[in-house]
């Protein structure tokens, strides 16, 4: 998972998480949360078992303006 576009503050930290859908939420998995994801740097990676997953991107409490972003998720 990589943030490939971020603005108006491209150096801002964003939070990203891999989770599983629970009701109408994305419940983060332990070990698959990054509160300091940066633009064009791998935010999360590693093996996962077959199943249903969701991703979340969020303000880790450091943003001062609304950000527009593109998040790339790749898997085999």
KOLMAR-27236 format. One record per atom (N, C-alpha, C, CB): x, z, y. Coordinates in steps of 0.05 Angstrom, whole numbers, padded with zeros to 5 digits, always signed. Atoms other than C-alpha are relative to their C-alpha. Glycine has a CB too. Layout:
<sites>
XZY
...
</sites>
This chain:
<sites>
+00017+00000-00023
+00000+00000+00000
+00018+00000+00025
-00020+00025+00000
-00016+00003-00024
+00029-00022+00067
-00018-00006+00024
+00021-00022-00004
+00013+00007-00025
+00004-00022+00139
+00015-00024+00011
-00001+00024+00020
-00014+00025-00009
+00019-00094+00161
-00005-00007+00029
-00008-00023-00018
+00006+00004-00028
-00011-00092+00231
-00011+00027+00011
-00020-00024+00005
+00009-00025-00012
-00022-00033+00278
+00002-00002+00031
+00016+00024-00010
-00001+00002-00030
-00040-00031+00352
-00022+00016+00012
-00001-00029+00009
-00020+00008-00020
-00039-00014+00408
+00026+00015-00002
-00011+00003+00027
-00024-00016+00002
+00014+00036+00385
+00014-00005-00027
-00007+00030+00003
-00011+00007+00026
+00055+00002+00330
+00020+00020-00012
+00014-00026+00003
-00018-00021+00010
+00102+00062+00323
-00015+00025-00008
+00022+00006+00020
+00016-00024+00007
+00045+00111+00309
+00001+00006-00030
-00029-00003+00009
+00003-00008+00028
+00041+00150+00244
-00029-00001-00007
+00012+00029-00005
+00027+00000+00010
-00021+00139+00203
+00000+00014-00027
-00011-00030-00003
+00004-00012+00026
-00048+00175+00142
-00012-00020-00018
-00016+00026+00002
+00012+00017+00020
-00062+00136+00079
-00002+00015-00026
+00016-00027-00004
+00004-00014+00026
-00088+00158+00011
-00012-00019-00020
-00017+00025+00003
+00013+00013+00023
-00106+00129-00057
-00017+00021-00012
+00021-00012-00021
+00018-00020+00011
-00166+00163-00086
-00019-00013-00020
-00016+00013+00022
+00021+00009+00017
-00226+00157-00131
-00027+00005+00014
+00001+00014-00028
+00026-00003-00013
-00297+00146-00107
-00016+00024-00012
-00017-00026-00003
+00017-00023+00008
-00339+00210-00109
-00023+00000+00020
+00017+00028+00000
+00024+00003-00017
-00410+00203-00083
+00006-00023+00019
-00007+00026+00015
-00006+00021-00020
-00400+00164-00018
+00026+00006+00015
-00023-00004+00019
-00026-00006-00013
-00329+00189-00004
+00023-00010-00018
+00003+00031+00004
-00025+00006+00015
-00258+00172-00025
+00015+00026-00003
+00017-00022+00015
-00013-00026+00005
-00229+00234-00057
+00029-00005-00008
-00014+00015-00023
-00029+00006+00005
-00152+00231-00052
+00010+00012-00026
+00016+00010+00024
-00013-00010+00024
-00111+00238-00115
+00026+00015+00008
+00007-00023-00019
-00024-00016-00005
-00056+00291-00115
+00025-00018-00005
+00002+00025-00018
-00024+00016+00002
+00011+00256-00103
-00003-00028+00011
+00008-00002-00029
+00004+00027-00011
-00020+00194-00072
-00011+00002+00029
-00019-00015-00018
+00007-00003-00028
-00026+00217+00001
+00026-00001+00017
-00015+00028+00004
-00023+00002-00018
+00021+00200+00058
-00010+00004+00028
+00016-00027-00003
+00009-00005-00028
+00009+00231+00127
+00018-00012+00021
-00002+00030+00004
-00019+00012-00019
+00068+00194+00159
+00006-00029-00006
+00026+00017-00001
-00004+00029+00006
+00057+00121+00140
+00007-00015+00026
-00025-00012-00013
-00009+00016-00022
+00092+00072+00186
-00005-00030-00004
+00030+00005+00006
+00004+00028+00001
+00081-00001+00202
+00022-00014-00016
-00001-00012+00028
-00017+00017+00016
+00112-00050+00152
+00019+00016-00019
+00017-00017+00018
-00015-00016+00020
+00139+00006+00106
-00019+00007-00022
+00012+00026+00014
+00017-00007+00022
+00112+00019+00037
-00010+00029+00004
+00014-00003-00027
+00012-00027-00005
+00064+00078+00047
-00005+00015-00026
-00026-00003+00015
+00005-00011+00027
+00046+00090-00026
+00007-00020-00021
-00030+00009-00003
-00006+00018+00022
+00067+00062-00092
+00003+00016-00026
+00026-00015+00005
-00003-00014+00026
+00074+00078-00165
-00021-00009-00020
+00000+00029+00003
+00019+00008+00020
+00037+00070-00230
-00026+00015+00002
+00012+00004-00028
+00026-00013+00002
-00037+00085-00238
-00013-00010-00026
-00017-00006+00025
+00015+00007+00024
-00082+00084-00299
-00023-00019+00008
-00011+00025-00014
+00023+00018-00005
-00138+00032-00306
-00023+00017+00008
-00006-00015-00026
+00023-00015-00010
-00200+00054-00268
-00009-00010+00027
+00007+00030+00002
+00011+00006-00026
-00239+00053-00203
+00015+00017+00021
-00030+00005+00001
-00015-00013-00021
-00200+00070-00140
-00010-00008+00027
+00030-00005-00003
+00006+00006-00028
-00210+00071-00065
+00025+00007+00016
-00025+00015+00010
-00021-00006-00019
-00162+00074-00006
-00012+00011+00026
+00019-00024+00005
+00008-00011-00025
-00167+00113+00058
+00023-00002+00020
-00010+00030-00003
-00019-00001-00021
-00131+00106+00124
-00012+00017+00022
+00008-00030+00011
+00012-00020-00017
-00139+00161+00175
+00020+00010+00021
-00011+00023-00016
-00016-00013-00020
-00113+00197+00236
+00011+00026-00011
-00016+00005+00027
-00011-00025+00011
-00065+00251+00212
+00001+00023+00021
+00028-00005-00011
+00000-00020-00021
-00077+00289+00277
+00019-00005+00022
+00005+00027-00012
-00021+00006-00020
-00025+00254+00319
-00008-00022+00019
+00025-00007-00013
+00008+00023-00016
-00063+00195+00349
-00013+00008+00026
-00018-00019-00015
+00012-00006-00026
-00081+00195+00422
-00019-00023+00009
+00021+00004+00021
+00018+00022-00006
-00117+00127+00424
-00009-00012-00027
+00014-00022+00018
+00010+00014+00024
-00159+00087+00374
+00019-00022-00007
-00028-00011+00005
-00018+00020+00010
-00116+00042+00331
-00016-00021-00016
+00022+00012-00018
+00010+00022+00017
-00133-00026+00300
+00022-00005-00020
-00007-00026+00017
-00020+00002+00021
-00098-00038+00234
-00008-00021-00021
+00004+00027-00013
+00004+00016+00025
-00090-00083+00173
+00015+00015-00021
+00010-00030+00003
-00012-00014+00023
-00076-00049+00107
+00001-00019-00024
-00016+00026-00007
-00003+00017+00023
-00048-00089+00049
+00003+00017-00025
+00025-00019+00003
-00001-00014+00026
-00061-00064-00022
+00006-00021-00021
-00027+00015-00006
-00006+00019+00021
-00028-00100-00079
+00002+00014-00027
+00027-00015+00005
-00001-00011+00028
-00034-00089-00154
+00001-00024-00019
-00024+00018-00006
-00002+00023+00019
-00021-00131-00216
-00027-00012-00006
+00012+00009-00026
</sites>
